[in-house]
Amino acid sequence: VQLVESGGGLVQAGGSLRLSCAASGRTFSRYGMAWFRQTPGNEREFVADINRSGGSTAYVDSVKGRFTISRDNGKNTVYLQMNNLKPEDTAVYYCAARPSTAVAGRRFEYDYWGQGTQVTVSS
């Protein structure tokens, strides 16, 4: 599975962005998908996960109520809608894929990763 993120950019605090992650191959619907983020000098942090059907999601506490993960299996794409953005959301955001039986949120469970897209939130 190859993953390509898009949609990052510069936004003011309180603004919104929608990230997209396009996956190659015909097996997209077999994978759970997630978004992680990373800032310089820090470990990659879990942000949100969605199961293969889209019926179950999980979020890190700091983004609950502001971010929404979704997927379109017909388009082989997963999205991250980010609202009410804060300066502390500034990071490189990565899309990742895990086997459907793997535990959501644990970085080592994800087998495939995109190259990342930069999100910068100004105060």
N, C-alpha and C positions, 0 to 999 in steps of 0.2 A: 504494500500500500504506500503510495506517495501522497504527501500532504502539502498543500500550498495555501498559506494564509494571505489574507488581504484585508484592507479596511482600516489599518492603523493610521495615525496622524497626530496632529496637534490640535488640542481643544481646550477651551477655558473651563475652569472649575464650574460644575453645575451642568455642563453640556453632555452630549451623548455621542456615542460611536457604535457602529455595528461591525464586528469582525466576522469574516467568512473564512472557511477552510474547505477547499475543494479537494476531494480524494479521488485518486485514480483507481481503476479496477472495478470489477463487478461484485466484490465481496464486502463493500462498505457496510451493508446492513448487518453483517455478522459481528461488527465491532462496537464496543462501547467507545464513546468519544469524550474527550475532555479538553479543557483549556488550562494551561499553566502560565505563570508569569515569572520573570526573573529580572532583578536589578543588579547592577555591578557589585561584585563582591559577596553576593548572597546566593543561597541555594534556590533552585527553581521551586516555586510555590504552587500548590494546587489551587485552582480557582473554581472550576465547575466541571461536572461530569453528567453525561446523559447515556442511558442504556441503549441497546441496539434498536429497540422499538420506539424510543422517545417517551415511554410511559413513566420513567423514573429519572429524577434528577437529584443532584447533590451540589452544595455550594459551601465554600469557606465562609465563616461567619461574617467576615468583613465586607462581603459583597451581597449578602442576602437582602432582598428587597430592592436592590439597585440593578443587578445583572440578571439576565435570563439566557440560559442555554437552550438551543433548539436544533432540530435536524430535519432535513428533507432527504429521505432515502432515495427518492426518485431522481434527485439532482446530485446525489453523492456529496452533500454539503452539510456542514455543521456551522452554526452561527453563535455568536455571543453578543447579545444586545446589552450595551453598557449605558446606563442612565445615571444622572446626578454624579458625574465623575468628580473625583477628588485628586489633589496633587499626589497623594500616596498611591494612587492607582498607576502612576507612571512606571512603565516597565516594558520589556519585550515580552509579547504574548505568543505562546506556542500552542499549537494544536497537537493532539496526541491520540493514538488509537490503542485500545487494549482488547484482548480476547474477551468475549462476552461473559465468561465464567470468572474473570479476574476481579479482584476487589477494587472498587472505584476509589480514586484519590491517592493511591500509593504510587509514587513516581516510578518505581522499578517494575510495576505491573504493565506499563505501557511499552509496547514494542516498536511503535512507529511514531516519528516526530517530524513536524514541519521545520522550516528554517526560521520562523518567527517574524513578527511584525511589531514595529515600535509604536507604542502609545505614550504620548506626552500630554500631561494635564497641567496647564499653567494656572497659577493662583491669581 
